[in-house]
Amino acid sequence: MRVGVCSSGGHLSTLRLRDIAAAGRHHEALDLFRHALRHSEPFLSISSILPSAILSAAALSLSPAAAQLHSLALKSGLLPADPFVLTALLSAYSRLRLLPLACRLFDEVPSSAAPTSAFNALISGHALAPVSSPAVLALFCRMRREAVPFDDVTLLALLPAAPPAAIPPLHGVALRAALASVSSVSNCLLSCYSRVGAVDFARQLFDEMPDHRKDLISWNAMISCYAQNGLAHQVLDLFDTMEHSASVEPDAVTLNGVLSSCAYLGAHSIGRKIENYISQKPSFDSNTHLKNALISLHVRCGDLARARKIFDEMPQRTIVSWTAMIAGYGMHGHGEEALRLFDKMIEVGIRPDGIAMVSVLSACSHGGMADKGMWYFSSMKTAYGVVPSREHYACVVDLLGRAGQLKEAWELIESMPVEPDGPIWGALLGACKIHKNVELAELAFEHVIELEPTNVGYYVLLSNIYSDAGRLDGVARVRAIMRQRGLKKGPGCSYVDYKGKVHLFMADDHSHPQAKNIYEMVLRLEAMVKNDSEIYGNKRKENLPLTGFHSEKLAIAFGLLNTEAGAEIVVIKNLRVCEDCHQFMKMVSQVPLLLQMRLWSGHMKLGQRFLWKPVLSVPHTVVDVQKLDVVFLEIDSLLEHIYTKYVSEVLAHQVFGMRNVGASLSSVNRRHSSVRWLLSIDSASCCLRVRTYSHDLLEQEGRGAVPAVSMPAALCLPIWTLFSNRVAAASR
C-alpha cells in the first residue's frame, strides 16, 4: 500500500512514518520512506525519518536494506554526529545478529560523541548473543570511565547478561544511582537473583519494595524464583499472600508456576482450587500451557482419571500434552495404556520428539515390557527420526536392569556411540541394588563418581548394596569416603496435602501441632504390623522393620488421623525411600483391609511418590456396649450371608449354629459374634473399649473365637461404614 506525502508536509510525513513503524506495519513504513525520498522537497529532514526506516528493515530481517540505509546515512553526513541514526543502526545490526558490524560502527565514533543510547544499543546487542560476552561489562565500565551517564535501560540490558558474581555489585550501582526504585529494574534484579540461585537476596529485595510498586511482574518474578530453585512450599505461601493482600490478579505465568509447585508437593487440593479459578476465566480456560500444567498436576498427584478428562477435552493438543499423559500412565505402571496413547498420537499426525520417546521407554521400563521397550529403542531413529541421546540410553539401561538383564545393560553401555554420563551409570547401579550384584555395582560406582563426585545419592546407594549383602566393611568404606569429601546425605522429608495446606514432616520431628497423636498412631501401625506378622508366620515377622519415626511414617499417620474413610492420602518423599521403610509400607498395606497402597517410582527429579488410600477409619468413640444391641442385630444377618457365600455353609452353621437350628441368640452372644466379625474385617480399627469388652464376653461365655474370614474389600468397606455410622448414632 502506497501512502502519499504532500511536499509541504515533511513534519506530517515524519509523524506518520513513526506511527506506522511503531504499529508493526514495517513494509508500509518502508514504502512510505521511499515515497518521501522521491517526492519531498530537497531540504526534507531525512534524519527525522531514517531511524524508523532502519528499525523497520531490521524488524523484517532485511540486511541488504539496512546496509543501504547505512550508506544513505553516511552520504547524508548523519554519521557519526546524529545520535538517533547511530543508535538505530547499532540496534538494527544487533537485531540482525551482525554484531561485528555494530562494533565497527561504534568504534568509529569518538569517545566524547557516543551517547547513552548508543552504549545501550550495543550492550543489548551483546546481551542477545547466544553466549554471554565479557564485552557487556567492558562496555559498562567504559561508560563509567568516560563519565557517560547510564539509565534504567542500560541496567535492563546489562543485568540479564551479567555473570553471577556481578549481580550484587550492579545492584549496589543501581542503589547509588537511585535506579533500584524503578519497578522495571527491581523486577529485573529479582529475575537475576533467581537465575543465580540467590533466593535470600531476591526475597529481601522483594520485601523492601513498597506495596504500590509491586506489580504483577514483581510477584511473578518472586514466584518464579522460588519455583526455579525447588522451593515449592514457599511458592504456595507467596501465592496465598498474593491472593489475600495484593491488588493484582494472577495471570497465566503466575498460575503455571503455582501449578508446577503443587505438582512437586502433591498439593492436589490447592491445585484443584486453581483449576476451578482457571475454569471461570475464558482466557485461561483456553490456554494450552495451563491445561498441560493441570495434566501434569493430576498425573503427579495420582489422579489419572482427571488428567485424562482434561486431556480428552482439550480442543488442541500439543506434543507436550501427549507426552505428559503418556508419562503419567508410564510412571503409574500403566505401560500398555501409555503405548496405546502413543500409537494414537502417531495416528493423529503428531511426530514424537526426544522427550516423548523418553516417556515411552520409561513406560516400558516401569511396566516390565523389556521386549517392547527394546523394539521402540531400536526403531526410534528409522521410524520417528529421533536420534538416541544419553537420556534414551539411560532409560534402556534401566529397562534392562529392572528385567534382570544386567549383562545386556553392561554391553549396551560398552557399545554406546557416545560417552555414558552419570545417569546411565546410575541406572546400572540402581539395577545392581535390585538384583544384589555387588561386583557390578562397584564397577558402576567407580565410573559414576568420576562424573558426579558430589552426588550423595550414589554413595548412599552403594552403601545400601553393601548393607544388603552383609558387607559391613564396604559400608564403613563408603562412609569414610563421604566424610573425606565432606558429603552428607540431605535430610529426607515427606509432604501431605490436607485442607489446602501442605504439611511437612522430617524424621523424629516433633514440631507439628499434632505430634503427640501422630507418634501414637505410628506406634499403633507398627503394633498392627507386628501382630499381623505373628499371625501369618515367621517370615514376615523376621522382616519387621525397626526404622524409628521416619518422615514417611509420620506423614501416613497424619493422613490417617485427619481424613475420612475412603479419602485418598498422597504422601510425597523428596528422597529415595529406604528399604526398611518400603518394607514397612508393604506390610502395613497387607494388614487386613487397613490400607490400600499404590507405589509409583521412577526416573524423576521429584523423587518417589506414594499414594495411600485408607479403606477404614479409626473410630475413637467409647460406647456402652448395651447401646449396640440394635446395631449388631441389624448387621448379624448380613454377616451370616457373607460368611455363607464367601467361606462355606459348613462353617456358617458352626458359627451361627444356634440360630440356624431355630434357637434364639441372646443379645450378648449376638453382640460378641458381630464384634468378632468386625474385628476380623478390621483387626485393629474397632475402638479399644468394644474390642476389650468382646473378649471379656467370650471368656465369660466360654466360647471359642469365631473363625476369621477373608472377603472382597468392596464388601468390607460398606459393612464397616454401616457399622461406624450405627455406632456413631448409638453414642449420641
N, C-alpha and C positions, 0 to 999 in steps of 0.2 A: 504493500500500500504506500503510495507516494503522498507526501504532505507538502503543500505549497508554502512558500515563505515570501512575504512582501519585502521588497528591497529596503523599506524603511522600518522593517520590524525585526531588526537584529536582536534587540533585547527579548522580544516575544519568542523568537526562534530559540534563543538560549534556554528560556524557561521551559518551552515545550519539549525540547530535546532532553533536558534533565528529568522532567516528569516522566516522559516515555521510557527512558532508560531505567529510572528508579522503579517503574512498574513492571520491569522484566520484559518489556517489548523491545528486545535488543535488535532484531532485524529491522524493525521500523525506525529505531533510533539511528542506525547506520544509514538507512535510506534518507532520512531527514538531514543527516550530516552531509551526505554527498550533494543533496539538493541545495543546501545552504551554500556550499562551496561554489557551485555552478552559477547560482542566480543572485547571490547577495552582492552588495557593493564592495569594492576592493578593500575598504577600510573596516569591514566587519571584523570584530574582535574574535579571531579564531581561538584565542586562549580560553575563552569562556565556554566553547562547545567541544574542544578537543578532549578534555578529560573524560567526559561522558562517552564519547565515541570510543576511546581507548578501552574503557572498562566494559563496554558492550562487546567489543571484539574479543576480549578475554573471556567474557561470560559464554560466548559462542565457540570458544576454543579455536579461534581464527588467528593462529600465529602469524601467517603472512600479512593479514590486515593490521595486526599490532605493529609489525615491523614497518609497514608503510606509514602508519601514523607516527611512529618514532621518527622516520625520515622527514615527514612533514613538520614535526616539531623542531627538528634541527634547522631545516631550511627557513623556518619562520623565526628563528632566533629565540625560541622559547626555552631552550635548554642551555645551561642548567639553571637559568635565573628564575623561571616560573615554578614556584613550589607545587602548584596544583597539577601541572602537567608532569612534573618529575615524580610526584607521588603516585599519580595514575599509572605511569609506565612501570614503576617499581612494583606496584600491586599487580599489574597485568602480567608481567614476566614471572612473578612469584606464583600466580594462579595457573599459569601455563606450564609450570614446572621448568622454567628456563632461568633457574637461579643464577647460573654463571653470567648470563646477560644482565640480570638485575645487579649483581655485584660489580660488574664492569661499569655500568652506568653510574652506580653510586660512587665508585672510586674516582670518577671524572669530576665529581662535584667538590669544590673547595670546602674544607672543613667548616669554615665560618658560614658557608651558604646552605649547608644541609639543615633543613627544618626538622622539627619533631616528627611531623607526619611522614617524612621520608625515612627516618630511622624506624618508625613504627611499621611502615610497609615492608622494609627489608627484614626486620625481626619476625614479622608474621610469615614472610616467605621461608625463612629458615625453620620456623616452628612447624610449618606444613610439611617439611621434608620427612620421608619415612623414618630416617634415623636422626635422633636428636643431635644437633651440631653444637660444638662449643662456641661457634660463631655467635650464637644467640647472646650468651653472657658477654662475649667480647664486644659486641655492638653496644650493649647497655653500659659497659664500663667506659667505652669511648664517649658515649653521651655524657657520662658524669665528668670525665676528664675535660671535655670541651665545653662544659657548662651548658649543654643543650638541655632545656627543660624537658622533663618527661611527664606524662599524664596517665590517666586510668587506662587509656587504650594501650599504652606501652606495657603496662603491667599485665593487662589481659592477654597480650600476645606473648609476653615473656614467661609468665608463671607456668603455663602448661608444658612448656618445652624445657624448663629449668631442671637440672639434676636434683635429686632428693636433698642433698646437703645444702643447696642454695635456697630452699624454700623458707626456712626461718629467717635468714638474713634479708631476703627480699620482703618478707613480712615486716621486718623492722624498718626497712626503707619506706614501705608504704605508710607505716605509722608516723614516721617523721615528716613525711610529705602530706600528712592529713588526707591520704587517699584510701586508707583502710576502712574509713567510714562510708565509702561509696559502696552501695549494695552489690554492684556487679563485681567489684574487687573482693569484697568479703566472701561472696559465693565462690569466686574462683579460688581463693585461698582454701576454702573448705574442701573443694574438689581436689586440690593439690595435696593437702594433708591426707586425704583419703587415699590418694594414689600411692603415697609413700608409706602408708600404714601408721601415720601419726594420729591415732584416734583421739588421744587425750588433748592434743593441741587443737584438733578440729572442734571438739566439744567445748573447750574453753573459749574459743573464738565464737562459736555459736551462742553460748550463754552470755557473752559480753555484748552481742548485738542487741540493740534496743528492739522491742517487740514490733514497733512500727516499721522497722527496716527488714524484718524477717518476712520475705515474700515466699511464694511457692517454691522458687528455685532454691532458696536457703534451706527450707525444710527437706526438699528432695535431695539436696547435696548432703545433708547430715544423715538422712535415712540411708542413702546410697553408701556413705562412708561406713556406717555400721554393717550394712549388708555385705559389702565387698570384703570386709575384714572378718566375716564369720560371726558377728555379734548379733545374732538374730533376736535374742531376748531384748537387747537394747532397742532394736528396730521397733518391736511391738510396743515397748514403753513410750518411745518417742512418738509413734503414731497415735497412741492413746492421748498423749499430751496435745498433739496437733488437733485432734478431734474436739477436745474439750476446752482448749484455751486459745487456739489460733483463729484468726479471722480469714483464713484461706481455705479453699476447698481442695481436696486431693485431686490429682489428675492421674492419667494412665501410668506415668512414670512412678508416682508415689505408690500406687496400688501394686504395680509389678514388684517393686522392692519389698513391700509388706507381704505379698503372697509368697514370694520366694523364702522369706523368713518363716512364715507359717509352715511351709513345707519342711523346712530344715528342722523346726522344733516339733513338728507334728501337732501344731496348734490348729486342729481341724475346726473347732467351734468358731475361732476368730476368723479363719478363712471363709467359713460359711456366711458369717456376717458381712464380710467384704463382698462375697458373691451376691448376696441379696442387694447390697448397695449398688453393685455394678448392673444388676438386672433392672434397676429403677432408672438408670441413666442410658437413654438410647445410644448416645455417642460411645459409651463404654461397652454396652452390650454387644455392639457390632465390632469391637476391637479384637482382632485376631490374636494379638500379642497377649492380651488379658485372658482370652479363652485358653490359650496354650498354658499360661501360668496356672489357671484353675485346674486344667487337666493334670499338670504336674503336682499340684497340691493334693488333689484327691488320690492320685496314684500313690504318692509317698505316705499318705495317711491311711492307705489300705482300702479306700472306698472306690474300688474299681468300677462298680455299677454306676456311680455318679459321674466318674471320669468318662466312661463310655457314653453316657447320656449326653454330656456336653459335647463330646467328640461327634456323635451322630447328628446333633442338632446344628452344628456349625455350617453356615451357608458356604463357606470357603475354607478349605483346609490347606495348610502349607506342609512342607516336609517336616517342619518342627512339630506340627500337630500329630502327624502319623508316627513320628519317631517317639514322641512322649508316650503315646498309647501303647506302642509295641514294647517299649522299655518297661512300662508298667506291668504288662502281662508277664514279661520275662522275669522281672525281679520278684514277682509273687509266685513263681513256679508254674505259671500257665503257658508253658512253652508252645504247645500246639496252637493255642489261641493267638499267640504272638505271631507265629508263622502264617496262620490263616489271614491275619490282618495285613501282614507284609505282602502276601500274594495279592490281596485285594488292592493294596496301594499300587502295585505294579500294573494291575488290570486297568485302573483309572488313569494311568499315564504319568504317575509321579515317579521320577527316576531317583533311586536311593543315592544318598551320599555316604561318606565315610562314617558319619555318626550313626546313621540308620543301620549300617552293616554291623557296627559295634553292638547295637541293641539286639540285632538278630542273633549274632554269635553268643552274646551273653544269655539270651533267652534259651538257646540250645544248651548252654552250659548248665544253667540252673534247672532246666527241665530234664537233664540226663539224656539228651539226644545227641550223643557224640557223633554218630554217623551223619546225621543231618547237618550238624554244625560243620563238619569237615567238608561236606558237599558244598555248602554255601561259601565256605572259605576258599575252596579250590576254584569255584566258578565266579567269584565276585568280580574279577577283573574282566573276564571274557563276556559274562552275561550283563554286567551292570556298569562296566567301565571304572570300577573303583580299585585303585592300586592298593594292595595291603600295606598298611602302615604298622608301626610298632604297637599301636593300641590294638589293632586287629590280632597281631601275633600274641599279645598278652592274653586276649580273650581265648585264643585257641589253646595256649599252654594251660590256662585254667580249665578249659573244656576237657582236655586230655587228662589233666591231673585229677579232676574230680572223678573221671571214669576209671581211675587207677592205672592209666597208661603212662606211667612216669618215664619209661624208656622212650616211648614215642615223643613225649613232650621234650625230653632232653635232645633227641635227634633233631626235632624241629628247630630248637634254639641254635643248635650247631650248624644247621643248613640255612639259616636266615640270610637274605641278601644284604641286610643292614645290621649294624651292631646292636645287640639287645640292650635295652635300658633297664632301669631299676624295676618298674612294674612287671616286666617279663620275668626277671629272676625272682621277684617277689611272688608271682603267681606259682612258680615252681616250688618255692619254699613253702607256700601255703598248702600245696598238694602233698608235700612231704609230711606236713603236720597231720593231714587227714589220714594218710596211709602209713605213718610212723616209719618213714625211711630216713634214718639218722645220717647215713653216709652221704646220700644225695643232698640232704638238707645242708650239711656242712659245705659241700661244694657250691651250692646255690648261694649260701650266705657269704662265702668269700667273694663272689662276683658282685652281689648286690651292695655290700658295704663299700666296695671300691667306687661305686657310682653314687650311692646315697649314704655317706658315712654318718650322717647325723639323724637318720630316720630311726627313731627309737623303736618303732613297731617291729622292725625286722629283728632286732636284738631280743625283744620280748618273745617273738615267735620261735626263734631258735632255742631260747631258754625253756620254753614250754615243751618243745620237741624233746629236749634232753630230759626234762622232768617226767614226761610220759614214758620214756624209755628207762627210767630209773638211773640216769646218768647224772648224779648229783655233782660230780666233778665238772661236767660240762656246764651245768647251771652256774656254778661258782665262777668258772672261767668267763662266761658271758657277762656276769655281773661285775667282775673285775675290770673287763674291758670298758663297760659303761662308766664305771667310776673314773677310770683313767681319762676318758674322753669327756667327762663332765656331762654325761647324758642321763636324764631322768625321765621315767615314764610319766606322761601327763596325767593329771587326775581324771578319773572316769566320772562321768555324770550322766544321769538319766532325767528325761523330761516327761511330764504328764500334763496334758491339756485338760483343765477342769473349769467349767463355767466361764470360759473366755479368758482364763489366766493360765499361764504356763508355770508349773511348779517344778523347781529344780532340786534334785537330790544328789548328794555325794555320799560316798561310803562313810559310815559311822558319824554322819552329820545329824546333830540334834537341834538344828536351828529352826526347823519347821514348827509352826504353831501346834500341829497335831502329832508332834514327835512321839509322845508317850503312847498314844493309841497305835501309831504306825509300827513302833517297835514291838508292841504286844501282838499285833497282827502277824508280823514276820515270825515271831516265836510260835504262834498258832499254826501258821503254814508249815513251819519246819516240823512241828509235832505231828501234824497230819501226814506229812511225807514219811516220817519215821514210822508212824503207826501203820500206814499203808505198806511200807516195806516189810514190816513184820508179818503182815497178813499174807503177802504174796510171795514171800520167800527170801532166802538169804542173799541172793544175787543182787537184788535192788538194795537190800539193807547195807551190804558191803560198799555199795556205790554212793551211799548217802553223803552229799557234800557238806562240808563244815567250813563255809566261806565267810561266816560272820555277816555283818549288815552291809552288804554291797549295795550300790545305788539302785540296781535293778530290783532287788527285793523290796527296798523302801518304796520305790515307785509303784510296784504292783500292789503292795499293802495299802498305800494311799488310795489307789484307784478302787480297790475292793471296799474300803471304808466309806467312800464318798459317792459311789454310783449305785443306781438301782439295778435290780435283776434284769439281765438282758442287754444292759448298756455296754458299749464297746469301749475298752480302755486301750489307748495307744501309748506305749512306752518306747521312747527313743533313747538309744545309748550312743554316746559320741565316740566310743572306742570299741574295739573287738570285745565281745563278751567272753569272760574267762570260762574255761572248760567246766569247772565245778558249778558255776552259776548256770551255765547252759544245762548241765545235768539236773540241777535243782529244778529249773523251769520245766524240763521234760517230766520229771517225777511229779511235780505239782500238777501239771496238766493231766496226769494219769490218775490222780486221786479221783475216785468215782464221782463224776459229774460236778466237780467243783469248778474247774476251769476248762475252757477250750482254747488251745493255743495254736496260733499260726505263726510260723517263723519265716521271716524274709531276710535274706542276707545277700551280699553281693559286692561287685566292684564299684562301690560308691564312696565318694569322699565323705558323705554324710554318715558313714558308719552303718551299723546294723540296726534294724528296727524290729520290734516285737509287737505283735498285736494280740491283746488278751481280751477274751470275751467272757465275762463271768456269767455262768448259767444260773447260779443260785446266789441269793443274797444271804447275809448273816443276820438273822433277827436278834435283837438284844432285849426284847421284852420278856420279863419273867412273869409267867401266867400261872395262876392257880389251876392245877390240873382238873379240878372239878368243873371248871368252866369249859373244858374242852370236850365234854361228852357229845354235844351236838356235832362238833367238828369231826370227831372220829366216826360217829355214826354215818355221817354223810360220805366220808372217804372210804370207809371199810369195804363197801360193796365194790367200789371202783378198783381197790387194790386186789380183791379176790379175783375179779375179772382179768386183770392184767397178769396176775400170778398164774391163773389157769391157762391163759393164752401164750405167755412167753416162757413159762417154766415147764410145768406138766400138771395134768389133772391129779395125778397121784399125790404129788407134794401139796397141791392145793387142798386136797382132802385132809392131809395131815395137819396143815396149818389152820384151816378153817373147819376142821372136822366136827367140832361141837355144833356149829350152826348147820352144817351140811346134813347131819342126822336128825335135824329137827329141834335140837336143844337150843335154848336162847343163851347167848353170851351175856355175862354180866357187863355192866358198863366199864368196870375195871379191866376185865380181860379185853374188851373191845378197845379200850384206850391203849393198853400196852401193846396190843397187836399192831395197831396203827402206828404207834410211836416207833416200834421196832422197824416197821416197814419204812417209815420216813427216814430213820437212821440208816437203813440200807440204801435208800436213794441218795442221801447226802450224809456221809459218815460223821460230819463234824459241825454242819451249819445249823442244826437244831439247837435252840438255846439250851444252855447247860442245865437249867432248872428242870426242864421237861425230860431231858435225857437221863439225869440222875434219878428222878422220880420213877421213870420207867424201869430202870434197873432194880430199884428197890422193890417195885411191884413184882417183878419177875422172881426175885428172891423169896418174897413172901408167899407167892403162889406156888413156888417150887416147879415152875415150868422151865423148859429149856429155851434157848434162844431161837427165834424164828429164823429159818434159813435165809441167807442173803440172796439177792437176785440181781442179775444184770438185765437191763431193758433199754430200749432206744432212748437217747437223750430227748428226742422230740416229745416223748410221753412224760418224761420225768419233770420237765420244766412246767407244763400245765399243772401237774399234781402238786409240785412244790408251791407254785404260785397260788393255787387254790388253798392249800394248807396255810400259807403265810397270811393270805387275806382273811381267812376264817379266824386264825389265831389273833390277828390284829383286832378283828371285830369283837372277839370274846373278851379281849383285855380292856376294851373301852367301857 
